[in-house]
Amino acid sequence: MDDPRHPLTHRRRPKQPRMPRGRRTPQPWPTRRVARWLAAATSVVLLGAACAADESATDTDQPVDNQAVTRTAPDNGDSDGDGDGDQPASDGTGGTDLPHEWETVSVGEAGLDPAVLDRLVDDAAASGSHCLLVTRDGAIVEEHYWNDTDRTSTHEVYSVTKSITALLVGIAADQGLLDIDEPVATYVEEWQGTPSADVTIRNILSNDSGRYHDLTNDFVTLINEDDQTAFAIGLDQQAAPGDVWNYNNAAIQVLDAVLAEATGVETREFAHEMLFEPMGLDGEMKTDPAGNTLTFMGADASCRDLAALGVLVLRDGDWHGRQIVSAEWLAASLEPSQDLNPAYGFLWWLNRDGQVTNPDGAGDRDGGLAPTASMEMVAALGFGNQVLAVYPDSGVVITRIGGFGGSDGGDFSVATIGAAMSEMLVD
């Protein structure tokens, strides 16, 4: 008999009645303010490959109980130049409301090479970041903050949001609220009887939906729309499902309508209740001016939030005894989802040897996402070099949030992290 909680074989429960969408006011994402920047840096946006981290000092002298502290920089102990040295990270207004305390381990105890790690931090510090965090086996090894931020500071993580959305789809699938092999038209009636009628949720997650795509549409027009979900739904079908791989922001935004219809609540509320709150995360999903949850970008998160999501992946969806999302869903998400781009799962990037389809339309390249890194690495990547890199084979998670792009992002990329990881493991 099929497992009713297995995301690929369950029998869907009856849909819950959905509350009227209406207009909402919770901190909408400032779309127009950044639209011109996104358009100007499309290739960086989509690949999300550059990530930098720049170390900040805080004002407290002692760490809070069992919270991570910032290691002293390897040069003069004052990497931000403010004269007070690099002090332990502060809880600011009280710290994250995590249902557990982060354990900390020394670099040596973690089995990492301190010289390589110091070099990684130095490189990150030169690249305009807000934070850099390294964990191994769920314990914090290294944690740095800059630019008046601390462990509670949240920032826009852009397309890392896509990987968060994939987790939400998995949670809904685990609960029997949707089936990824169903047509999107099951939940989006506007697609019924149209060329998009055969597009499945799996196609959207895999970026091979064939929905209309061009860079201007995805990075200018879409983000200037008040109702981005309605705009995304209303686009045409450009190719048959499964025929073309495109990094399609508009198609992914349709998942807002799917999740809201399937769960009976707004996607933002579902995310809060099923992911952010049970994990004690400081971040949140954001909305467009019409109140729709942004599912292709727009989430806010702290470095610790992203690290927690990485640990969730390492632990097969278990968060300190609570199964947030099934191990089966994560296994399906973190394998190539189609043959057109083996470097892509269900809205997660994969480090796979061979050809990688560039998301910016600039053509294909060989060698993997991070050629010198473990082929087991998976990553959530966002514009401005936001990075969550997870190494299941070694238990290491590295997160970076910061500079919007261009000179701020430097050349500190997921490949840079991969190169360091190839030398960093001692044990």
C-alpha positions as CSV (number, residue, x, y, z in Angstrom):
1,M,0.0,0.0,0.0
2,D,1.2,3.5,-0.8
3,D,2.7,5.5,2.1
4,P,0.2,8.3,2.6
5,R,3.0,10.7,3.7
6,H,5.3,9.9,0.8
7,P,5.5,13.0,-1.4
8,L,5.4,11.1,-4.6
9,T,2.9,8.4,-3.9
10,H,0.4,9.7,-1.4
11,R,-3.3,10.0,-1.9
12,R,-4.2,13.7,-1.6
13,R,-6.5,14.7,1.2
14,P,-9.5,16.9,0.4
15,K,-8.4,20.5,0.0
16,Q,-9.1,22.9,2.8
17,P,-11.3,25.9,2.2
18,R,-9.1,28.9,1.4
19,M,-9.5,32.3,3.0
20,P,-10.1,35.1,0.6
21,R,-6.8,36.6,-0.6
22,G,-7.5,40.2,-0.4
23,R,-4.9,42.9,0.2
24,R,-2.4,42.4,2.9
25,T,0.1,44.8,4.4
26,P,2.9,42.8,6.1
27,Q,6.2,44.3,4.9
28,P,5.9,44.0,1.2
29,W,9.2,43.4,-0.7
30,P,10.4,46.7,-2.2
31,T,10.2,45.5,-5.8
32,R,10.6,48.8,-7.7
33,R,13.6,49.9,-5.7
34,V,15.7,47.0,-6.9
35,A,14.2,46.2,-10.3
36,R,16.8,48.2,-12.2
37,W,19.6,46.6,-10.3
38,L,18.3,43.1,-11.0
39,A,18.0,43.9,-14.7
40,A,21.5,45.1,-14.8
41,A,23.0,42.1,-13.1
42,T,20.9,39.2,-14.4
43,S,23.7,36.7,-14.8
44,V,24.8,37.3,-11.2
45,V,21.2,37.1,-10.0
46,L,20.4,33.8,-11.5
47,L,23.6,31.9,-10.9
48,G,24.0,33.3,-7.4
49,A,27.5,32.0,-7.6
50,A,29.4,34.9,-5.9
51,C,29.2,35.1,-2.2
52,A,31.2,37.2,0.2
53,A,31.5,37.6,3.9
54,D,32.8,40.6,5.8
55,E,33.4,40.4,9.5
56,S,31.6,42.7,12.0
57,A,32.3,43.3,15.7
58,T,29.6,43.7,18.3
59,D,29.5,45.5,21.6
60,T,29.3,42.8,24.2
61,D,32.3,41.3,25.9
62,Q,30.8,37.9,26.8
63,P,28.9,35.4,24.7
64,V,25.4,34.4,25.8
65,D,25.1,30.9,27.2
66,N,26.2,28.3,24.6
67,Q,25.9,30.7,21.7
68,A,28.6,30.9,19.1
69,V,31.3,33.5,19.3
70,T,33.3,35.2,16.6
71,R,36.8,33.9,16.2
72,T,39.5,36.5,16.3
73,A,40.8,37.4,12.9
74,P,44.2,36.0,12.0
75,D,45.8,39.4,11.4
76,N,45.5,42.0,14.1
77,G,42.3,40.9,15.8
78,D,40.3,44.0,14.6
79,S,39.0,43.1,11.1
80,D,36.5,45.9,11.0
81,G,38.9,48.6,12.0
82,D,36.8,50.1,14.8
83,G,39.4,49.6,17.5
84,D,37.6,47.2,19.7
85,G,38.8,44.0,18.3
86,D,36.5,41.2,17.1
87,Q,34.2,40.6,20.0
88,P,31.7,37.7,20.5
89,A,28.5,38.0,18.5
90,S,25.8,39.8,20.4
91,D,22.2,38.6,20.8
92,G,21.1,42.2,20.1
93,T,17.5,42.3,21.2
94,G,17.5,38.9,22.8
95,G,18.7,36.4,20.3
96,T,16.9,33.9,18.1
97,D,14.0,32.1,19.6
98,L,15.4,28.7,18.6
99,P,13.9,25.7,20.4
100,H,17.4,24.5,21.1
101,E,20.8,26.0,21.9
102,W,23.4,26.0,19.1
103,E,26.4,24.0,20.2
104,T,29.8,25.4,19.4
105,V,33.0,23.5,18.7
106,S,36.6,24.7,18.1
107,V,38.1,24.5,14.6
108,G,40.3,21.6,15.7
109,E,37.4,19.7,17.3
110,A,35.5,20.1,14.1
111,G,38.3,18.6,12.1
112,L,38.9,21.6,9.9
113,D,42.2,23.2,8.9
114,P,42.4,26.6,10.7
115,A,44.7,28.2,8.2
116,V,42.3,27.4,5.3
117,L,39.4,28.6,7.3
118,D,41.2,31.8,8.2
119,R,41.9,32.3,4.5
120,L,38.3,31.8,3.7
121,V,37.2,34.3,6.3
122,D,39.8,36.9,5.0
123,D,38.5,36.4,1.5
124,A,35.0,36.8,2.7
125,A,35.8,39.9,4.7
126,A,37.1,41.7,1.6
127,S,33.8,41.2,-0.2
128,G,31.2,43.3,1.5
129,S,29.2,40.7,3.4
130,H,27.0,40.9,6.5
131,C,27.7,37.5,7.8
132,L,29.6,34.2,7.3
133,L,28.8,31.1,9.3
134,V,30.4,27.6,9.2
135,T,28.9,24.6,11.0
136,R,29.8,21.0,11.1
137,D,27.5,18.2,12.3
138,G,25.1,20.9,13.5
139,A,27.6,22.8,15.7
140,I,28.9,26.3,15.0
141,V,32.6,26.4,14.2
142,E,33.0,29.9,12.8
143,E,30.6,32.9,12.9
144,H,31.3,36.5,11.7
145,Y,29.2,39.6,11.3
146,W,29.9,43.0,9.7
147,N,28.1,46.2,8.8
148,D,26.3,46.7,12.1
149,T,24.7,43.3,12.0
150,D,24.5,40.5,14.5
151,R,23.1,37.0,14.7
152,T,19.5,38.2,14.8
153,S,19.9,40.5,11.8
154,T,17.8,39.3,8.8
155,H,18.4,40.3,5.2
156,E,16.9,39.7,1.8
157,V,18.2,36.4,0.4
158,Y,16.6,36.7,-3.1
159,S,16.5,33.3,-4.9
160,V,17.4,31.3,-1.8
161,T,13.7,31.9,-1.4
162,K,13.1,29.3,-4.2
163,S,14.7,26.5,-2.1
164,I,12.6,27.6,0.9
165,T,9.5,27.4,-1.4
166,A,10.6,23.8,-2.4
167,L,10.5,22.9,1.3
168,L,7.0,24.3,1.7
169,V,5.8,22.3,-1.3
170,G,7.4,19.2,0.3
171,I,5.6,19.9,3.6
172,A,2.3,20.3,1.8
173,A,2.9,17.1,-0.1
174,D,3.8,15.2,3.1
175,Q,0.5,16.4,4.6
176,G,-1.4,15.0,1.6
177,L,-2.5,18.5,0.5
178,L,-1.0,18.2,-3.0
179,D,0.7,15.9,-5.3
180,I,3.6,17.2,-7.4
181,D,2.5,15.0,-10.4
182,E,-0.9,16.7,-10.6
183,P,-1.4,19.5,-13.1
184,V,-1.0,23.0,-11.8
185,A,-4.5,23.6,-13.3
186,T,-5.9,21.5,-10.4
187,Y,-5.2,24.5,-8.3
188,V,-5.0,27.3,-10.8
189,E,-8.3,27.3,-12.7
190,E,-7.1,29.9,-15.2
191,W,-4.9,27.2,-16.8
192,Q,-7.7,24.7,-17.3
193,G,-8.4,24.1,-21.0
194,T,-5.3,26.0,-22.1
195,P,-1.9,25.0,-23.5
196,S,-0.7,25.1,-19.8
197,A,-3.2,22.4,-18.7
198,D,-0.6,19.7,-18.7
199,V,2.1,21.6,-16.7
200,T,2.6,19.8,-13.4
201,I,3.9,21.0,-10.1
202,R,6.9,18.9,-10.7
203,N,7.6,20.8,-14.0
204,I,7.5,24.1,-12.0
205,L,9.9,22.7,-9.4
206,S,12.2,21.5,-12.1
207,N,12.2,24.6,-14.2
208,D,11.1,22.7,-17.3
209,S,7.5,23.9,-17.3
210,G,7.8,25.6,-20.8
211,R,6.0,28.7,-19.4
212,Y,6.8,32.0,-21.1
213,H,10.3,33.2,-20.2
214,D,12.6,36.0,-21.1
215,L,15.0,38.0,-18.9
216,T,13.2,41.3,-19.2
217,N,9.9,39.6,-18.2
218,D,11.5,37.9,-15.2
219,F,13.6,40.7,-13.9
220,V,11.9,43.9,-14.8
221,T,8.2,43.4,-15.8
222,L,7.4,40.8,-13.1
223,I,8.9,42.7,-10.2
224,N,7.1,45.9,-11.3
225,E,3.7,44.3,-11.2
226,D,1.5,44.9,-8.1
227,D,0.0,41.5,-8.4
228,Q,2.9,39.3,-9.3
229,T,1.0,36.0,-8.9
230,A,-1.8,37.1,-11.2
231,F,0.8,38.3,-13.7
232,A,2.7,35.0,-13.6
233,I,-0.5,33.0,-14.0
234,G,-1.5,35.1,-17.0
235,L,1.6,34.5,-19.1
236,D,1.5,32.2,-22.2
237,Q,2.8,28.7,-22.6
238,Q,6.1,29.0,-24.7
239,A,7.1,25.3,-25.0
240,A,5.8,21.9,-24.2
241,P,6.4,20.8,-20.6
242,G,9.7,19.0,-20.3
243,D,11.2,20.3,-23.5
244,V,13.1,23.4,-22.3
245,W,15.0,24.3,-19.1
246,N,14.7,27.9,-18.1
247,Y,15.4,29.6,-14.7
248,N,11.8,30.9,-14.7
249,N,10.9,33.3,-11.9
250,A,7.4,33.9,-13.1
251,A,6.6,30.2,-13.3
252,I,7.9,29.7,-9.8
253,Q,5.7,32.5,-8.5
254,V,2.7,30.5,-9.6
255,L,3.5,28.2,-6.7
256,D,2.1,30.9,-4.4
257,A,-1.3,30.2,-5.9
258,V,-0.8,26.5,-5.8
259,L,0.2,26.4,-2.1
260,A,-2.5,28.9,-1.1
261,E,-5.2,26.9,-2.8
262,A,-3.9,23.5,-1.6
263,T,-3.4,24.5,2.1
264,G,-6.3,26.9,2.5
265,V,-4.1,29.7,3.9
266,E,-1.8,32.3,2.5
267,T,1.6,30.8,1.6
268,R,3.3,33.2,4.0
269,E,1.2,32.0,6.9
270,F,1.8,28.3,5.9
271,A,5.5,29.0,5.9
272,H,5.4,30.7,9.3
273,E,3.3,27.9,10.9
274,M,5.0,24.9,9.3
275,L,8.7,26.0,8.9
276,F,9.8,29.3,10.4
277,E,8.0,29.1,13.7
278,P,8.7,25.4,14.6
279,M,12.4,25.9,13.7
280,G,12.6,29.2,15.6
281,L,13.8,31.2,12.6
282,D,14.0,34.9,12.6
283,G,13.2,35.4,9.0
284,E,9.9,35.4,7.0
285,M,8.4,35.3,3.6
286,K,7.5,38.7,2.0
287,T,4.6,39.9,-0.1
288,D,4.0,41.9,-3.3
289,P,1.9,45.1,-3.1
290,A,-1.3,43.0,-3.7
291,G,-0.5,40.8,-0.7
292,N,0.6,37.7,-2.5
293,T,3.5,35.8,-1.0
294,L,6.7,36.0,-3.1
295,T,7.9,32.4,-3.8
296,F,10.7,33.1,-6.3
297,M,12.5,35.6,-4.2
298,G,11.8,38.0,-1.3
299,A,12.4,36.0,1.9
300,D,14.3,37.5,4.7
301,A,16.7,35.4,6.7
302,S,19.6,35.5,9.1
303,C,22.8,33.5,8.6
304,R,21.7,31.3,11.5
305,D,18.3,30.8,9.7
306,L,20.1,29.5,6.6
307,A,22.4,27.4,8.6
308,A,19.5,25.8,10.4
309,L,17.9,25.0,7.0
310,G,21.2,23.4,6.0
311,V,21.3,21.3,9.1
312,L,17.7,20.3,8.4
313,V,18.9,19.0,5.0
314,L,21.7,17.1,6.7
315,R,19.4,15.5,9.1
316,D,16.9,14.3,6.5
317,G,14.2,16.9,7.5
318,D,14.4,16.3,11.3
319,W,14.8,19.3,13.5
320,H,15.6,18.3,17.1
321,G,13.1,15.5,17.2
322,R,10.4,17.2,15.0
323,Q,10.1,16.0,11.4
324,I,9.6,19.2,9.5
325,V,9.7,17.7,6.0
326,S,10.1,14.1,5.0
327,A,13.4,12.5,4.2
328,E,11.8,11.1,1.0
329,W,11.0,14.7,-0.1
330,L,14.5,15.9,0.5
331,A,16.0,12.9,-1.4
332,A,13.8,13.7,-4.4
333,S,14.6,17.4,-4.2
334,L,18.3,17.0,-4.1
335,E,18.7,14.8,-7.2
336,P,18.6,16.0,-10.8
337,S,14.9,16.7,-11.5
338,Q,15.2,16.4,-15.3
339,D,17.8,15.6,-18.0
340,L,18.1,19.1,-19.4
341,N,20.2,20.5,-16.5
342,P,21.7,17.9,-14.1
343,A,22.8,20.7,-11.8
344,Y,19.2,21.4,-10.7
345,G,16.8,19.5,-8.4
346,F,13.6,20.8,-7.1
347,L,14.5,24.5,-6.8
348,W,17.9,23.5,-5.4
349,W,21.3,23.7,-7.2
350,L,23.4,20.5,-7.3
351,N,27.1,20.1,-7.8
352,R,27.1,17.5,-10.5
353,D,30.0,16.7,-12.8
354,G,29.3,17.5,-16.4
355,Q,27.3,20.1,-18.2
356,V,25.6,22.9,-16.3
357,T,22.9,25.0,-17.9
358,N,23.5,28.6,-17.0
359,P,20.4,30.3,-15.7
360,D,21.1,33.6,-17.4
361,G,20.8,32.2,-20.9
362,A,24.5,32.6,-21.6
363,G,24.9,28.9,-22.7
364,D,26.1,25.8,-21.1
365,R,29.4,25.1,-19.4
366,D,31.2,22.0,-18.2
367,G,32.7,21.1,-14.9
368,G,29.9,21.4,-12.3
369,L,28.7,24.3,-10.2
370,A,31.8,24.2,-8.0
371,P,34.3,22.0,-9.9
372,T,36.7,21.4,-7.0
373,A,34.0,20.8,-4.4
374,S,32.5,17.5,-3.5
375,M,29.9,16.3,-6.0
376,E,27.6,15.8,-3.0
377,M,27.3,19.5,-2.4
378,V,23.9,21.1,-2.8
379,A,23.2,24.8,-2.6
380,A,20.5,27.5,-2.3
381,L,21.8,30.5,-4.2
382,G,20.5,34.1,-4.5
383,F,21.3,37.3,-6.2
384,G,24.0,39.5,-4.5
385,N,25.9,36.3,-3.6
386,Q,23.6,34.9,-1.0
387,V,24.7,31.3,-0.4
388,L,23.6,28.3,1.6
389,A,26.1,25.5,0.7
390,V,25.5,22.0,2.2
391,Y,28.0,19.2,2.2
392,P,26.1,16.0,3.2
393,D,29.3,13.8,2.9
394,S,31.2,15.8,5.5
395,G,28.4,17.4,7.6
396,V,29.6,21.0,6.8
397,V,27.2,23.9,6.1
398,I,28.5,27.3,5.0
399,T,26.2,30.3,4.8
400,R,26.9,33.8,3.6
401,I,24.5,36.8,3.3
402,G,25.5,40.3,2.3
403,G,26.5,42.7,-0.4
404,F,23.9,43.3,-3.1
405,G,26.1,42.5,-6.0
406,G,28.7,44.1,-8.3
407,S,31.7,45.2,-6.3
408,D,30.0,44.4,-3.0
409,G,29.7,40.8,-4.0
410,G,33.4,40.5,-5.0
411,D,34.4,37.2,-6.5
412,F,33.6,35.2,-3.3
413,S,31.4,32.5,-4.9
414,V,30.1,29.1,-4.2
415,A,33.0,27.9,-6.2
416,T,35.4,29.8,-3.8
417,I,33.7,28.0,-0.9
418,G,34.1,24.7,-2.8
419,A,37.8,25.3,-3.4
420,A,38.3,26.0,0.3
421,M,36.4,22.9,1.3
422,S,38.7,20.8,-0.9
423,E,41.5,21.7,1.5
424,M,39.7,22.4,4.7
425,L,38.8,18.9,5.9
426,V,41.4,17.4,8.2
427,D,39.2,14.8,9.8
